[in-house]
Amino acid sequence: MSKAEHPLHALAEFLPANSFAQVAEYLNKYKVHLTVTRERRSVLGDYRNAVHGKNHRITVNGNLNNFAFLITLVHELAHLLAFEQYGNRILAHGREWKQIYSHLLHDFVGRKIFPDDIEYALFQSMQNPAASSCAEEGLTRILRKYDDPKKNICLLEELPTGTFFRTHDGKIFQKGERLRKRFRCKEKNTGAIYLFSPVYDVKQVV
């Protein structure tokens, strides 16, 4: 996977206005080695703790809009602070991490960094953060409004039942009924059944 190392002055282009100084303070204080990567479908960001004299390492997908980039970075910083305080003695997204993440978010909300709709969603998130921002469907829908338009790309929940759609890996599925939090979809070529999040990005097959 291609990666690019970004000195702090270049980081500003990935962040919302009025947030760079605060982010830089955290990165400098904890000696974070930050890497901006290409899009990864399975993860938005990643944290690796400092070992063998190396710095803490955080990666964040560079294709995210500025608000999603900052939220993902804060998510990973919370892992760093949790490791600093508890080491490996806690669950990755357990109670301790949730408390630290909520505290970090408090440092950024209410400062005119986020639009009102994102800020409201973050206040809701701080009550019980999910393991990933993309796991919080309401927040995902709102953040998506600030993405650059993608031709013919929509959320799965926006398609009528029975519609065929293509995923990022080229596979074609038919949308089925909703089962609690997921849609039951059948792969066209194999007939295999998969469960998809309502906010999964897909391309309608016409």
Number of C-alpha atoms within 10 A of each C-alpha: 6 7 12 11 13 13 11 14 9 10 16 18 10 19 21 17 14 14 17 17 12 11 20 15 11 13 17 11 9 14 14 21 19 21 20 20 18 17 16 13 9 6 13 24 23 17 20 16 17 16 9 5 6 11 15 18 19 21 22 24 23 19 17 21 18 20 22 27 21 23 20 23 23 22 27 23 25 24 25 24 18 23 18 13 12 12 12 11 9 13 10 14 17 12 13 17 23 23 17 21 25 20 13 18 20 14 11 20 17 14 11 13 17 20 13 12 11 22 19 14 16 22 16 13 19 18 11 13 22 15 14 15 19 19 13 15 15 16 20 17 15 14 21 16 11 15 14 10 10 9 7 9 15 17 16 22 18 10 16 11 15 13 15 21 24 18 15 10 7 9 11 21 26 19 23 20 12 16 10 7 11 16 19 18 24 19 17 15 9 9 11 10 14 14 15 19 17 17 20 15 18 21 20 19 12 6
